[in-house]
Amino acid sequence: MNIILHQPEIPANTGNIGRTCVATGSSLHLIEPLGFRINEKELKRAGMDYWERLDVWRYMNFEEFRDRHPGARIWMATTKARRSYAEASFAPNDYLMFGKESAGIPEEILVDYEETSIRIPMLPGTRSLNLSNAVAVVLYEALRQNDFASLQKAGELHRLHWKG
């Protein structure tokens, strides 16, 4: 899977998302301008030692992203969408796009993606979830739909053994 962050503003969110990408084998695509420098300690702290293992790409703007990935199927995660992410049928190489924390994905981009715009259901009056939480919710649904391909499906205790 691929995660796109359009103009992310908070380094800790991007660090957390980077860590989630490493854990799931997903690529992270960052569309500028970013609200921070890639070398900021908050970004590295949230991403822990995972950041060095992250497959990360950077683009000057959304048009550059589209030029470099023609034909990419992009799911736009937005509170403005008419249907839930649970109604989507995700494919293994899809792109999941999320907007900046303060404003989301610009409507100028969304208007061309009505069929692939999705939302996370919330109670009325709730503006949005934290960006890193929203990415995790949608990404893991996409991975579930693809049978968690290539991910470890069972865990083991570190010191002891399961009794069953």
C-alpha positions in Angstrom: 0.0 0.0 0.0 1.0 3.6 -0.3 0.2 6.5 2.0 0.2 10.1 0.7 0.3 13.0 3.1 -0.7 16.3 1.4 1.2 19.1 3.1 1.5 17.6 6.6 2.1 20.1 9.4 2.9 18.2 12.6 6.2 16.3 12.7 5.1 13.8 15.4 2.1 12.7 13.2 4.3 12.2 10.2 6.8 10.3 12.4 4.0 8.0 13.7 2.7 7.5 10.2 6.2 6.6 9.0 6.5 4.0 11.7 3.2 2.5 10.7 4.3 2.4 7.0 7.5 0.5 8.0 5.5 -2.0 10.1 3.1 -2.6 7.2 5.5 -2.5 4.2 3.8 0.6 2.9 5.5 3.5 1.1 5.1 7.1 2.4 4.6 9.9 -0.2 5.0 13.5 1.1 3.6 16.4 -0.9 5.2 19.8 0.0 5.2 22.2 1.5 5.8 20.4 4.8 5.2 22.2 8.1 8.6 20.9 9.4 12.0 19.8 8.3 12.6 16.1 7.7 15.5 16.1 10.2 13.4 17.5 13.1 13.8 15.5 16.3 10.1 15.3 16.9 9.8 13.4 13.6 12.6 11.1 14.4 11.4 10.5 18.0 7.9 9.5 16.8 9.3 7.4 14.0 11.9 5.9 16.4 14.6 4.0 14.7 12.2 3.0 11.9 12.7 6.2 9.9 15.9 4.9 8.3 14.0 1.9 7.0 11.1 3.9 5.5 10.4 4.0 1.8 9.7 7.7 1.6 9.2 9.9 -1.5 8.8 13.7 -1.8 7.0 15.9 -4.3 6.9 19.6 -4.8 3.1 19.5 -5.4 0.2 17.2 -6.2 0.7 17.7 -9.9 4.2 16.3 -9.7 2.9 13.3 -7.8 0.3 12.6 -10.5 2.9 13.0 -13.2 5.3 10.5 -11.5 2.5 8.0 -10.8 0.1 8.0 -13.9 -2.8 5.7 -13.5 -2.4 5.4 -9.7 -5.7 4.7 -8.0 -6.0 7.3 -5.2 -8.4 7.1 -2.3 -9.0 10.5 -0.8 -9.7 10.3 2.9 -11.8 13.3 3.8 -14.6 14.2 6.2 -16.4 15.7 3.1 -16.9 12.3 1.4 -20.3 10.7 0.9 -19.3 7.1 1.6 -17.4 5.3 4.4 -13.9 3.7 4.0 -15.6 0.4 4.8 -17.5 0.6 1.5 -14.3 0.8 -0.5 -12.7 -2.1 -2.3 -8.9 -1.6 -1.9 -6.3 -3.2 -4.1 -2.7 -4.0 -2.9 -1.0 -1.1 -4.7 -3.6 1.6 -4.0 -2.7 5.0 -2.7 -4.5 6.4 0.4 -4.3 10.2 0.6 -4.7 12.3 3.7 -4.6 16.1 4.0 -2.9 18.4 6.4 -4.1 18.5 10.0 -5.6 22.0 9.9 -7.6 21.8 6.6 -7.6 18.4 5.0 -7.3 17.8 1.3 -8.1 21.0 -0.7 -11.5 20.9 -2.4 -9.7 21.8 -5.7 -8.2 18.3 -5.6 -11.2 16.5 -4.2 -13.7 17.5 -6.9 -11.9 15.2 -9.4 -12.0 12.2 -7.0 -15.7 11.9 -5.9 -15.8 8.2 -6.6 -12.7 7.4 -4.6 -13.3 9.9 -1.7 -13.9 8.1 1.6 -14.6 9.1 5.2 -14.3 7.6 8.6 -17.7 7.7 10.3 -17.8 9.9 13.4 -20.5 11.5 15.6 -21.9 14.8 14.4 -20.0 17.8 15.6 -16.7 16.0 15.5 -14.3 17.7 13.1 -11.8 14.9 12.5 -9.5 12.2 14.0 -5.8 12.7 14.6 -4.0 12.3 11.3 -1.9 9.3 12.4 -5.0 7.6 13.8 -6.9 8.2 10.6 -4.1 6.7 8.5 -4.0 3.6 10.7 -7.7 3.0 10.6 -8.0 3.2 6.8 -4.6 1.5 6.1 -5.4 -1.5 8.2 -8.8 -1.9 6.6 -7.1 -1.9 3.2 -4.6 -4.5 4.4 -7.4 -6.6 5.9 -9.2 -6.6 2.6 -6.0 -8.0 1.0 -5.6 -10.7 3.7 -2.7 -8.8 5.3 -0.4 -10.0 2.5 3.2 -10.5 3.5 2.5 -9.4 7.1 3.1 -11.6 10.1 -0.2 -13.1 11.0 0.7 -14.7 14.4 2.7 -13.5 17.3 4.8 -15.2 19.9 5.6 -14.5 23.5 9.2 -13.3 24.2 10.1 -15.3 27.2 7.4 -17.9 27.7 5.2 -20.1 25.5 1.5 -20.0 25.0 -0.2 -22.7 27.1 -2.6 -23.9 24.4 
